[in-house]
Amino acid sequence: MKRFKKITVPGTTPFSDQGYAAISVGETSEWKWWFNPIKLMGVFLVMLMGFSVLFSVSVVLNDPPSDFLWNVVDARKFDFHSQKAVKEDDLPQPVLVPKDKLLSDLLPTGFDENSCLSRYQSLLYRKETPRKASPYLISKLRNYESLHKKCGPHTKLYNQTVQDLKSGRSSHASECKYIVWVSFSGLGNRILTLASTFLYALLTNRVLLVDPGVDIPELFCEPFPEASWLLPKDFPLTNKFKSFNQKSNESYGNMLKSKNNLTELPYVYLHLVHDYDDEDKLFFCNQDQIFLQKTPFLIMKTDNYFVPSLFLIPSFEQELNDLFPDKETVFHFLGRYLFHPTNSVWGLISRYYQAYLSNADVKVGIQIRVFDTGPGPFKHVLDQILACTMNENILPTIDQKPFIITSSEKKKKTIAVLMTSLSSGYFEEVRNLYWENPTVSGEWIGVYQPSHEEYQQTEKQNHNRKAWAEMYLLSFSDKLVTSSWSTFGYVAQGLGGLKPWILYKPENGTAPDPACRRAMSMEPCFHAPPFYDCKMKRGVDTGALVPHVKHCEDMSWGLKLVQQHAEL
């Protein structure tokens, strides 16, 4: 059996067992020995050879071949400068930090970097993207930050407006108007709706206030400098949030039905949940937006990514074109701006990435959401996953012939497959497949799954921490496969700037053929859009009005943003 030769590490004492004391001799004979010309020449040659060996070893150790060590983070074309790692007991720290840590000024300055390590360190885990936020979007975000600082929680202007709300007065003259986002639905939905609500705040010059719900402060860092986005606990309407629904008297739709006087209201509830009716959907009409501008507080509850329908409102059209010349980057930029994992969640992400994913040449994410009832895992779902990933060359095909590894075999490409699912069954099957069989092209495949919670537990904080960590880990993928209708997958693809392969929704327990297709864009799908022409006051196909709003690949009645000239 061959053994590797010991390699001396710089800083240790080399050749400690070589017995250099043997060179010393007795005091009397020592001088005669050294003045012997032949022996002196021998010593000279031995020393020369020794220095040559030491020089060669030092070169190897200081400049090892590229495959000698695997970096903490995959080699990427980043522009780095050295910075000391932040001391955080529970977080593994990269040694390097990118110079462009503000994402070409998308992110603001003024934060304590230690308070939210992911804001800047996450760039080390991503590929460099050619997409840049428009100068107008960057300017708009800086203006919003100033507005938020001026009107945010506990400021004088906020306190005055809240006092008017308590007294039932409508403070039309107030410098500050607000949109309150109510925490509702699963985590993927909440992330998408929060981004949608923030975009609406940008378009209407309102301040976004975020209902903390059960876990928002534990999941996300504060995105705005010098002022919190969290709604204060003493906000006078908080106790009504859970009871607000489609039948609430305060809803905009019901107010329109009852034809009440809407001019002096201190607040209006906007019900944009999937069960909203035709009157609620008038929120997306231009004339209704003009009216809503007057209301100091808008309280919004939604489980939809409603951004595509904002692009169909004439008064927002030019502003949105200026903000997002590339229409499929809306959630990508707003998500990268708003959503930074807290240090506790970043610990889950960074530890897992460095332990299992960082060394791979290619990272493949597979997000599985199954809507079938029953215990699972289902064979037709596994068949669909394998058909999609192998037919689309996302994962290599297996070779069932005898496979012999020879000592001369060259280093093979490594592929790390990150799977996320409530069940562990699909992960186990894919892992065993690549463990028990070699690939035709000889890659090494590692298959990993961080958790398997068995069922969705929306109200449990630790469940949501893991879910948020897994969405973020998926966004580091080079290639991504997602499930139809899943907001979990939408978040991952948007943050990562990825056009995923979407697994079609199986019907009648049968794997679809084809198994999947490539997405038109990285944008999420609006699952419950209105189909109404506000000007003509009649039904219309809202997916056929403008080139950049199309029907979704995974939900035929849904809407999504696409770049008009994007390659499919």
DOLO-948221 format. One record per residue (C-alpha): x, y, z; residue in one letter. Coordinates in nm, 2 decimals. Example, Ala and Ser with C-alpha at 12.3 -4.5 7.8 and 13.67 -1.06 7.14 Angstrom:
<recs>
((1.23, -0.45, 0.78), 'a')
((1.37, -0.11, 0.71), 's')
</recs>
This chain:
<recs>
((0.00, 0.00, 0.00), 'm')
((0.14, 0.34, -0.10), 'k')
((0.18, 0.61, 0.16), 'r')
((0.20, 0.98, 0.09), 'f')
((0.54, 1.13, 0.18), 'k')
((0.52, 1.38, 0.46), 'k')
((0.53, 1.74, 0.34), 'i')
((0.69, 1.99, 0.56), 't')
((0.45, 2.28, 0.65), 'v')
((0.61, 2.63, 0.66), 'p')
((0.67, 2.74, 1.02), 'g')
((0.76, 2.39, 1.15), 't')
((1.11, 2.25, 1.22), 't')
((1.22, 2.05, 0.91), 'p')
((1.41, 1.72, 0.93), 'f')
((1.39, 1.70, 1.31), 's')
((1.49, 1.34, 1.29), 'd')
((1.79, 1.38, 1.06), 'q')
((2.05, 1.41, 1.34), 'g')
((2.25, 1.71, 1.23), 'y')
((2.45, 1.68, 1.55), 'a')
((2.65, 1.41, 1.37), 'a')
((2.83, 1.68, 1.18), 'i')
((3.00, 1.78, 1.51), 's')
((3.31, 1.58, 1.60), 'v')
((3.56, 1.58, 1.89), 'g')
((3.74, 1.90, 1.97), 'e')
((4.08, 1.78, 1.86), 't')
((3.99, 1.61, 1.54), 's')
((3.73, 1.87, 1.44), 'e')
((3.99, 2.12, 1.30), 'w')
((4.18, 1.85, 1.11), 'k')
((3.85, 1.73, 0.96), 'w')
((3.74, 2.07, 0.84), 'w')
((4.08, 2.14, 0.68), 'f')
((4.08, 1.82, 0.48), 'n')
((4.02, 1.96, 0.12), 'p')
((3.85, 1.64, -0.01), 'i')
((3.61, 1.62, 0.29), 'k')
((3.55, 1.99, 0.27), 'l')
((3.45, 1.97, -0.09), 'm')
((3.21, 1.68, 0.00), 'g')
((3.05, 1.89, 0.27), 'v')
((3.01, 2.18, 0.03), 'f')
((2.83, 1.95, -0.23), 'l')
((2.60, 1.80, 0.04), 'v')
((2.51, 2.15, 0.16), 'm')
((2.45, 2.27, -0.20), 'l')
((2.22, 1.98, -0.26), 'm')
((2.04, 2.04, 0.07), 'g')
((1.97, 2.40, -0.02), 'f')
((1.84, 2.30, -0.36), 's')
((1.59, 2.05, -0.21), 'v')
((1.48, 2.31, 0.05), 'l')
((1.43, 2.57, -0.22), 'f')
((1.22, 2.33, -0.43), 's')
((1.00, 2.24, -0.13), 'v')
((0.94, 2.60, -0.04), 's')
((0.83, 2.68, -0.40), 'v')
((0.59, 2.39, -0.40), 'v')
((0.44, 2.49, -0.06), 'l')
((0.41, 2.85, -0.14), 'n')
((0.27, 2.80, -0.49), 'd')
((0.08, 2.47, -0.50), 'p')
((-0.10, 2.36, -0.81), 'p')
((-0.46, 2.47, -0.86), 's')
((-0.61, 2.15, -0.75), 'd')
((-0.39, 2.11, -0.44), 'f')
((-0.63, 2.30, -0.22), 'l')
((-0.99, 2.38, -0.26), 'w')
((-1.09, 2.74, -0.18), 'n')
((-1.34, 2.83, 0.09), 'v')
((-1.55, 2.99, -0.18), 'v')
((-1.56, 2.88, -0.54), 'd')
((-1.32, 3.06, -0.77), 'a')
((-1.51, 3.34, -0.93), 'r')
((-1.42, 3.65, -1.14), 'k')
((-1.45, 3.89, -0.84), 'f')
((-1.24, 4.19, -0.77), 'd')
((-1.13, 4.15, -0.41), 'f')
((-0.93, 4.33, -0.15), 'h')
((-0.82, 4.17, 0.18), 's')
((-1.00, 4.25, 0.49), 'q')
((-0.98, 4.09, 0.84), 'k')
((-1.26, 3.85, 0.91), 'a')
((-1.53, 3.97, 1.15), 'v')
((-1.51, 3.79, 1.48), 'k')
((-1.83, 3.60, 1.52), 'e')
((-1.82, 3.28, 1.73), 'd')
((-2.08, 3.09, 1.54), 'd')
((-2.01, 3.20, 1.18), 'l')
((-1.73, 3.08, 0.95), 'p')
((-1.58, 3.39, 0.80), 'q')
((-1.44, 3.43, 0.44), 'p')
((-1.10, 3.60, 0.44), 'v')
((-1.19, 3.82, 0.14), 'l')
((-1.46, 4.07, 0.08), 'v')
((-1.55, 4.21, -0.26), 'p')
((-1.47, 4.57, -0.34), 'k')
((-1.81, 4.62, -0.50), 'd')
((-1.99, 4.52, -0.18), 'k')
((-2.26, 4.78, -0.26), 'l')
((-2.37, 4.60, -0.58), 'l')
((-2.28, 4.90, -0.80), 's')
((-2.45, 5.13, -0.54), 'd')
((-2.78, 4.94, -0.53), 'l')
((-2.72, 4.89, -0.15), 'l')
((-2.69, 5.19, 0.08), 'p')
((-2.40, 5.29, 0.30), 't')
((-2.43, 5.37, 0.67), 'g')
((-2.47, 5.03, 0.83), 'f')
((-2.27, 4.85, 1.10), 'd')
((-2.14, 4.56, 0.89), 'e')
((-2.12, 4.33, 1.19), 'n')
((-2.49, 4.37, 1.26), 's')
((-2.58, 4.20, 0.92), 'c')
((-2.29, 4.00, 0.79), 'l')
((-2.49, 3.87, 0.49), 's')
((-2.54, 4.21, 0.34), 'r')
((-2.19, 4.21, 0.20), 'y')
((-2.05, 3.86, 0.25), 'q')
((-2.31, 3.70, 0.04), 's')
((-2.15, 3.84, -0.27), 'l')
((-1.86, 3.60, -0.21), 'l')
((-2.09, 3.31, -0.28), 'y')
((-2.24, 3.43, -0.61), 'r')
((-2.13, 3.46, -0.96), 'k')
((-2.06, 3.81, -1.09), 'e')
((-2.36, 3.93, -1.27), 't')
((-2.36, 4.15, -1.58), 'p')
((-2.69, 4.30, -1.48), 'r')
((-2.68, 4.64, -1.32), 'k')
((-2.95, 4.84, -1.16), 'a')
((-3.05, 5.15, -1.36), 's')
((-2.92, 5.49, -1.23), 'p')
((-3.28, 5.60, -1.19), 'y')
((-3.36, 5.30, -0.96), 'l')
((-3.05, 5.38, -0.75), 'i')
((-3.15, 5.75, -0.73), 's')
((-3.51, 5.65, -0.64), 'k')
((-3.38, 5.42, -0.36), 'l')
((-3.16, 5.70, -0.21), 'r')
((-3.46, 5.94, -0.22), 'n')
((-3.68, 5.68, -0.05), 'y')
((-3.42, 5.62, 0.23), 'e')
((-3.43, 5.99, 0.30), 's')
((-3.81, 5.99, 0.31), 'l')
((-3.81, 5.68, 0.54), 'h')
((-3.57, 5.85, 0.77), 'k')
((-3.79, 6.16, 0.78), 'k')
((-4.13, 5.99, 0.82), 'c')
((-4.04, 5.65, 0.97), 'g')
((-4.15, 5.51, 1.30), 'p')
((-4.13, 5.74, 1.61), 'h')
((-4.04, 6.05, 1.41), 't')
((-4.23, 6.37, 1.47), 'k')
((-4.42, 6.34, 1.15), 'l')
((-4.51, 5.98, 1.21), 'y')
((-4.63, 6.05, 1.56), 'n')
((-4.85, 6.34, 1.43), 'q')
((-5.01, 6.12, 1.15), 't')
((-5.07, 5.83, 1.40), 'v')
((-5.24, 6.08, 1.64), 'q')
((-5.47, 6.18, 1.36), 'd')
((-5.55, 5.82, 1.29), 'l')
((-5.64, 5.76, 1.65), 'k')
((-5.87, 6.05, 1.65), 's')
((-6.03, 5.95, 1.32), 'g')
((-5.91, 6.25, 1.13), 'r')
((-5.78, 6.23, 0.78), 's')
((-5.45, 6.43, 0.76), 's')
((-5.45, 6.50, 0.39), 'h')
((-5.20, 6.78, 0.44), 'a')
((-4.95, 6.55, 0.61), 's')
((-4.60, 6.53, 0.44), 'e')
((-4.60, 6.16, 0.51), 'c')
((-4.83, 5.88, 0.38), 'k')
((-4.79, 5.52, 0.46), 'y')
((-4.85, 5.17, 0.32), 'i')
((-4.86, 4.90, 0.60), 'v')
((-4.78, 4.55, 0.49), 'w')
((-4.96, 4.29, 0.70), 'v')
((-4.76, 3.96, 0.76), 's')
((-4.97, 3.69, 0.60), 'f')
((-4.93, 3.34, 0.44), 's')
((-4.62, 3.13, 0.40), 'g')
((-4.26, 3.26, 0.39), 'l')
((-4.22, 3.25, 0.01), 'g')
((-4.54, 3.44, -0.03), 'n')
((-4.44, 3.70, 0.23), 'r')
((-4.11, 3.77, 0.06), 'i')
((-4.28, 3.82, -0.28), 'l')
((-4.56, 4.03, -0.14), 't')
((-4.32, 4.25, 0.06), 'l')
((-4.12, 4.32, -0.25), 'a')
((-4.44, 4.40, -0.44), 's')
((-4.56, 4.64, -0.16), 't')
((-4.23, 4.81, -0.15), 'f')
((-4.24, 4.88, -0.52), 'l')
((-4.59, 5.02, -0.48), 'y')
((-4.45, 5.25, -0.20), 'a')
((-4.18, 5.37, -0.44), 'l')
((-4.44, 5.45, -0.71), 'l')
((-4.67, 5.64, -0.48), 't')
((-4.42, 5.81, -0.26), 'n')
((-4.54, 5.63, 0.05), 'r')
((-4.34, 5.50, 0.35), 'v')
((-4.34, 5.12, 0.39), 'l')
((-4.42, 4.99, 0.74), 'l')
((-4.38, 4.62, 0.80), 'v')
((-4.59, 4.42, 1.04), 'd')
((-4.33, 4.20, 1.23), 'p')
((-4.57, 3.91, 1.25), 'g')
((-4.41, 3.61, 1.43), 'v')
((-4.06, 3.62, 1.29), 'd')
((-3.98, 3.90, 1.05), 'i')
((-3.70, 4.06, 1.27), 'p')
((-3.55, 3.71, 1.33), 'e')
((-3.53, 3.64, 0.95), 'l')
((-3.44, 3.97, 0.78), 'f')
((-3.19, 4.25, 0.86), 'c')
((-3.32, 4.61, 0.85), 'e')
((-3.28, 4.72, 0.48), 'p')
((-3.30, 5.10, 0.54), 'f')
((-3.02, 5.29, 0.72), 'p')
((-3.09, 5.50, 1.03), 'e')
((-3.46, 5.41, 1.05), 'a')
((-3.65, 5.08, 1.11), 's')
((-3.90, 4.94, 0.86), 'w')
((-4.09, 4.76, 1.14), 'l')
((-4.43, 4.88, 1.24), 'l')
((-4.43, 4.99, 1.61), 'p')
((-4.61, 4.76, 1.85), 'k')
((-4.84, 5.04, 1.96), 'd')
((-4.98, 5.11, 1.61), 'f')
((-5.35, 5.16, 1.68), 'p')
((-5.48, 4.91, 1.41), 'l')
((-5.26, 4.62, 1.48), 't')
((-5.53, 4.43, 1.67), 'n')
((-5.75, 4.43, 1.35), 'k')
((-5.49, 4.28, 1.12), 'f')
((-5.59, 3.92, 1.17), 'k')
((-5.96, 3.99, 1.13), 's')
((-5.92, 4.19, 0.81), 'f')
((-6.06, 3.99, 0.52), 'n')
((-6.26, 4.01, 0.19), 'q')
((-6.58, 4.09, 0.39), 'k')
((-6.44, 4.37, 0.61), 's')
((-6.63, 4.70, 0.60), 'n')
((-6.30, 4.88, 0.58), 'e')
((-6.19, 4.71, 0.26), 's')
((-6.17, 4.93, -0.05), 'y')
((-6.39, 4.68, -0.25), 'g')
((-6.67, 4.69, 0.01), 'n')
((-6.66, 5.07, 0.04), 'm')
((-6.71, 5.09, -0.34), 'l')
((-7.00, 4.85, -0.32), 'k')
((-7.17, 5.05, -0.04), 's')
((-7.09, 5.38, -0.22), 'k')
((-6.97, 5.54, 0.11), 'n')
((-6.80, 5.87, 0.11), 'n')
((-6.43, 5.79, 0.06), 'l')
((-6.29, 6.14, 0.08), 't')
((-6.23, 6.17, 0.45), 'e')
((-6.11, 5.83, 0.56), 'l')
((-5.79, 5.81, 0.78), 'p')
((-5.72, 5.46, 0.64), 'y')
((-5.83, 5.21, 0.38), 'v')
((-5.78, 4.83, 0.39), 'y')
((-5.67, 4.68, 0.06), 'l')
((-5.76, 4.31, 0.03), 'h')
((-5.54, 4.16, -0.25), 'l')
((-5.55, 3.80, -0.13), 'v')
((-5.63, 3.53, -0.38), 'h')
((-6.00, 3.53, -0.29), 'd')
((-6.05, 3.90, -0.37), 'y')
((-6.35, 4.00, -0.58), 'd')
((-6.41, 4.23, -0.88), 'd')
((-6.44, 4.54, -0.67), 'e')
((-6.12, 4.47, -0.48), 'd')
((-5.94, 4.42, -0.81), 'k')
((-6.02, 4.78, -0.91), 'l')
((-5.71, 4.87, -0.71), 'f')
((-5.53, 4.80, -1.04), 'f')
((-5.73, 5.07, -1.22), 'c')
((-5.58, 5.41, -1.29), 'n')
((-5.87, 5.62, -1.16), 'q')
((-5.88, 5.42, -0.83), 'd')
((-5.51, 5.49, -0.78), 'q')
((-5.57, 5.86, -0.82), 'i')
((-5.83, 5.84, -0.54), 'f')
((-5.61, 5.63, -0.31), 'l')
((-5.34, 5.88, -0.32), 'q')
((-5.53, 6.10, -0.08), 'k')
((-5.55, 5.84, 0.20), 't')
((-5.29, 5.87, 0.48), 'p')
((-5.27, 5.50, 0.57), 'f')
((-5.32, 5.21, 0.33), 'l')
((-5.33, 4.87, 0.51), 'i')
((-5.25, 4.59, 0.26), 'm')
((-5.30, 4.21, 0.30), 'k')
((-5.19, 3.99, 0.01), 't')
((-5.05, 3.66, -0.08), 'd')
((-4.98, 3.75, -0.44), 'n')
((-4.67, 3.89, -0.63), 'y')
((-4.89, 4.16, -0.80), 'f')
((-4.60, 4.35, -0.97), 'v')
((-4.70, 4.25, -1.33), 'p')
((-5.04, 4.43, -1.30), 's')
((-4.87, 4.75, -1.17), 'l')
((-4.70, 4.76, -1.52), 'f')
((-5.05, 4.78, -1.67), 'l')
((-5.15, 5.09, -1.48), 'i')
((-5.10, 5.39, -1.72), 'p')
((-5.00, 5.64, -1.45), 's')
((-4.71, 5.41, -1.34), 'f')
((-4.60, 5.30, -1.69), 'e')
((-4.33, 5.56, -1.76), 'q')
((-4.19, 5.55, -1.40), 'e')
((-4.16, 5.17, -1.42), 'l')
((-3.99, 5.18, -1.76), 'n')
((-3.73, 5.42, -1.61), 'd')
((-3.68, 5.22, -1.30), 'l')
((-3.65, 4.88, -1.48), 'f')
((-3.54, 4.91, -1.85), 'p')
((-3.49, 4.53, -1.82), 'd')
((-3.83, 4.42, -1.71), 'k')
((-3.73, 4.08, -1.58), 'e')
((-3.51, 4.22, -1.31), 't')
((-3.77, 4.37, -1.08), 'v')
((-3.77, 4.11, -0.81), 'f')
((-3.40, 4.04, -0.86), 'h')
((-3.30, 4.40, -0.77), 'f')
((-3.57, 4.47, -0.51), 'l')
((-3.50, 4.13, -0.35), 'g')
((-3.12, 4.19, -0.34), 'r')
((-3.19, 4.53, -0.19), 'y')
((-3.45, 4.43, 0.08), 'l')
((-3.38, 4.08, 0.19), 'f')
((-3.06, 4.01, 0.39), 'h')
((-3.06, 3.71, 0.63), 'p')
((-2.99, 3.79, 0.99), 't')
((-2.67, 3.67, 1.14), 'n')
((-2.83, 3.36, 1.29), 's')
((-2.98, 3.26, 0.95), 'v')
((-2.66, 3.35, 0.77), 'w')
((-2.48, 3.11, 1.00), 'g')
((-2.70, 2.83, 0.87), 'l')
((-2.63, 2.93, 0.52), 'i')
((-2.26, 2.99, 0.53), 's')
((-2.17, 2.68, 0.73), 'r')
((-2.37, 2.46, 0.50), 'y')
((-2.23, 2.62, 0.19), 'y')
((-1.87, 2.59, 0.30), 'q')
((-1.91, 2.23, 0.43), 'a')
((-2.09, 2.08, 0.13), 'y')
((-2.11, 2.31, -0.18), 'l')
((-1.81, 2.54, -0.20), 's')
((-1.57, 2.29, -0.35), 'n')
((-1.79, 2.18, -0.64), 'a')
((-1.71, 2.29, -1.00), 'd')
((-2.08, 2.31, -1.07), 'v')
((-2.37, 2.36, -0.82), 'k')
((-2.72, 2.24, -0.92), 'v')
((-3.03, 2.33, -0.72), 'g')
((-3.34, 2.12, -0.73), 'i')
((-3.65, 2.25, -0.55), 'q')
((-3.93, 2.01, -0.51), 'i')
((-4.28, 2.10, -0.40), 'r')
((-4.55, 1.83, -0.43), 'v')
((-4.92, 1.91, -0.41), 'f')
((-5.04, 1.55, -0.42), 'd')
((-5.20, 1.42, -0.10), 't')
((-5.05, 1.11, 0.06), 'g')
((-4.73, 1.02, 0.23), 'p')
((-4.49, 1.01, -0.06), 'g')
((-4.24, 1.01, -0.20), 'p')
((-4.41, 0.94, -0.54), 'f')
((-4.24, 0.74, -0.81), 'k')
((-4.39, 0.96, -1.09), 'h')
((-4.23, 1.27, -0.92), 'v')
((-3.89, 1.10, -0.90), 'l')
((-3.92, 0.99, -1.26), 'd')
((-4.00, 1.35, -1.36), 'q')
((-3.70, 1.49, -1.17), 'i')
((-3.46, 1.25, -1.34), 'l')
((-3.62, 1.29, -1.68), 'a')
((-3.59, 1.67, -1.66), 'c')
((-3.23, 1.69, -1.52), 't')
((-3.09, 1.43, -1.76), 'm')
((-3.27, 1.52, -2.08), 'n')
((-3.18, 1.89, -2.03), 'e')
((-2.82, 1.81, -1.95), 'n')
((-2.85, 1.95, -1.60), 'i')
((-2.72, 1.63, -1.45), 'l')
((-2.51, 1.36, -1.63), 'p')
((-2.66, 1.03, -1.72), 't')
((-2.54, 0.72, -1.54), 'i')
((-2.34, 0.43, -1.68), 'd')
((-2.43, 0.08, -1.56), 'q')
((-2.13, -0.08, -1.71), 'k')
((-1.85, -0.20, -1.48), 'p')
((-1.64, 0.10, -1.38), 'f')
((-1.27, 0.07, -1.28), 'i')
((-1.07, 0.37, -1.13), 'i')
((-0.71, 0.36, -1.24), 't')
((-0.43, 0.55, -1.07), 's')
((-0.36, 0.75, -1.39), 's')
((-0.72, 0.88, -1.41), 'e')
((-0.73, 1.26, -1.43), 'k')
((-0.92, 1.48, -1.19), 'k')
((-1.29, 1.48, -1.27), 'k')
((-1.54, 1.76, -1.26), 'k')
((-1.74, 1.77, -0.93), 't')
((-2.11, 1.85, -0.92), 'i')
((-2.29, 1.94, -0.60), 'a')
((-2.66, 1.88, -0.61), 'v')
((-2.86, 2.07, -0.34), 'l')
((-3.21, 1.94, -0.31), 'm')
((-3.49, 2.10, -0.10), 't')
((-3.81, 1.92, -0.01), 's')
((-4.04, 1.86, 0.28), 'l')
((-3.96, 1.49, 0.22), 's')
((-3.62, 1.32, 0.23), 's')
((-3.73, 1.04, -0.01), 'g')
((-3.64, 1.21, -0.34), 'y')
((-3.30, 1.31, -0.20), 'f')
((-3.23, 0.96, -0.09), 'e')
((-3.32, 0.81, -0.43), 'e')
((-3.11, 1.06, -0.63), 'v')
((-2.81, 1.02, -0.39), 'r')
((-2.82, 0.64, -0.41), 'n')
((-2.85, 0.66, -0.79), 'l')
((-2.52, 0.85, -0.82), 'y')
((-2.36, 0.65, -0.54), 'w')
((-2.43, 0.31, -0.69), 'e')
((-2.36, 0.41, -1.05), 'n')
((-2.09, 0.61, -1.22), 'p')
((-2.18, 0.87, -1.48), 't')
((-2.11, 0.82, -1.85), 'v')
((-1.88, 1.12, -1.86), 's')
((-1.71, 1.04, -1.53), 'g')
((-1.81, 1.33, -1.30), 'e')
((-1.82, 1.30, -0.92), 'w')
((-2.17, 1.38, -0.79), 'i')
((-2.25, 1.48, -0.44), 'g')
((-2.62, 1.51, -0.34), 'v')
((-2.72, 1.70, -0.03), 'y')
((-3.04, 1.81, 0.15), 'q')
((-3.02, 2.04, 0.45), 'p')
((-3.36, 1.95, 0.61), 's')
((-3.68, 1.76, 0.56), 'h')
((-3.96, 1.91, 0.78), 'e')
((-4.22, 1.66, 0.64), 'e')
((-4.50, 1.93, 0.63), 'y')
((-4.52, 2.31, 0.61), 'q')
((-4.52, 2.49, 0.95), 'q')
((-4.58, 2.85, 0.86), 't')
((-4.60, 2.98, 1.21), 'e')
((-4.29, 2.81, 1.35), 'k')
((-3.99, 3.04, 1.37), 'q')
((-3.73, 2.76, 1.34), 'n')
((-3.91, 2.61, 1.04), 'h')
((-3.90, 2.95, 0.87), 'n')
((-3.53, 3.00, 0.95), 'r')
((-3.45, 2.68, 0.77), 'k')
((-3.68, 2.76, 0.48), 'a')
((-3.52, 3.10, 0.43), 'w')
((-3.17, 2.95, 0.45), 'a')
((-3.26, 2.69, 0.19), 'e')
((-3.41, 2.95, -0.05), 'm')
((-3.09, 3.15, -0.02), 'y')
((-2.87, 2.84, -0.07), 'l')
((-3.06, 2.76, -0.38), 'l')
((-3.00, 3.11, -0.51), 's')
((-2.62, 3.03, -0.52), 'f')
((-2.68, 2.76, -0.78), 's')
((-2.53, 2.76, -1.13), 'd')
((-2.83, 2.57, -1.26), 'k')
((-3.17, 2.56, -1.10), 'l')
((-3.48, 2.33, -1.13), 'v')
((-3.80, 2.45, -0.96), 't')
((-4.15, 2.32, -0.91), 's')
((-4.46, 2.47, -1.07), 's')
((-4.67, 2.71, -0.86), 'w')
((-4.40, 2.73, -0.58), 's')
((-4.32, 3.07, -0.44), 't')
((-4.02, 2.90, -0.26), 'f')
((-3.86, 2.85, -0.61), 'g')
((-3.96, 3.20, -0.73), 'y')
((-3.76, 3.36, -0.45), 'v')
((-3.45, 3.14, -0.51), 'a')
((-3.45, 3.21, -0.89), 'q')
((-3.51, 3.59, -0.84), 'g')
((-3.24, 3.64, -0.58), 'l')
((-2.99, 3.43, -0.79), 'g')
((-3.08, 3.60, -1.12), 'g')
((-3.15, 3.25, -1.26), 'l')
((-3.39, 3.13, -1.54), 'k')
((-3.48, 2.79, -1.40), 'p')
((-3.61, 2.48, -1.56), 'w')
((-3.97, 2.45, -1.43), 'i')
((-4.11, 2.10, -1.35), 'l')
((-4.46, 2.08, -1.49), 'y')
((-4.73, 2.00, -1.24), 'k')
((-4.81, 1.63, -1.26), 'p')
((-5.17, 1.53, -1.33), 'e')
((-5.34, 1.20, -1.23), 'n')
((-5.02, 1.06, -1.08), 'g')
((-4.83, 1.06, -1.41), 't')
((-4.50, 1.22, -1.49), 'a')
((-4.56, 1.49, -1.76), 'p')
((-4.38, 1.46, -2.09), 'd')
((-4.19, 1.68, -2.14), 'p')
((-4.09, 1.68, -1.78), 'a')
((-4.00, 2.05, -1.76), 'c')
((-3.92, 2.36, -1.96), 'r')
((-3.69, 2.66, -1.93), 'r')
((-3.85, 2.97, -1.79), 'a')
((-3.90, 3.28, -2.01), 'm')
((-3.76, 3.50, -1.73), 's')
((-3.64, 3.50, -1.37), 'm')
((-3.95, 3.69, -1.26), 'e')
((-4.21, 3.53, -1.03), 'p')
((-4.56, 3.46, -1.14), 'c')
((-4.87, 3.66, -1.03), 'f')
((-5.11, 3.37, -0.95), 'h')
((-5.44, 3.56, -0.93), 'a')
((-5.43, 3.86, -1.16), 'p')
((-5.73, 4.06, -1.27), 'p')
((-5.88, 4.02, -1.62), 'f')
((-6.04, 4.35, -1.65), 'y')
((-6.00, 4.65, -1.89), 'd')
((-6.05, 4.95, -1.65), 'c')
((-6.11, 5.19, -1.94), 'k')
((-6.36, 4.98, -2.14), 'm')
((-6.50, 4.83, -1.82), 'k')
((-6.51, 4.48, -1.95), 'r')
((-6.32, 4.16, -1.93), 'g')
((-5.99, 4.13, -2.12), 'v')
((-5.69, 3.90, -2.14), 'd')
((-5.43, 4.10, -1.94), 't')
((-5.16, 3.87, -2.06), 'g')
((-5.20, 4.00, -2.42), 'a')
((-5.20, 4.38, -2.37), 'l')
((-4.82, 4.46, -2.37), 'v')
((-4.52, 4.27, -2.49), 'p')
((-4.35, 4.25, -2.14), 'h')
((-4.64, 4.10, -1.95), 'v')
((-4.71, 3.74, -2.05), 'k')
((-4.88, 3.43, -1.91), 'h')
((-4.67, 3.21, -1.69), 'c')
((-4.52, 2.88, -1.79), 'e')
((-4.64, 2.70, -1.48), 'd')
((-4.98, 2.86, -1.45), 'm')
((-5.17, 2.94, -1.77), 's')
((-5.38, 3.22, -1.62), 'w')
((-5.10, 3.38, -1.42), 'g')
((-4.90, 3.68, -1.53), 'l')
((-4.52, 3.74, -1.53), 'k')
((-4.28, 4.00, -1.66), 'l')
((-4.05, 3.92, -1.94), 'v')
((-3.79, 4.12, -2.13), 'q')
((-3.93, 4.17, -2.48), 'q')
((-3.62, 4.07, -2.67), 'h')
((-3.50, 3.81, -2.42), 'a')
((-3.38, 3.47, -2.56), 'e')
((-3.59, 3.19, -2.43), 'l')
</recs>
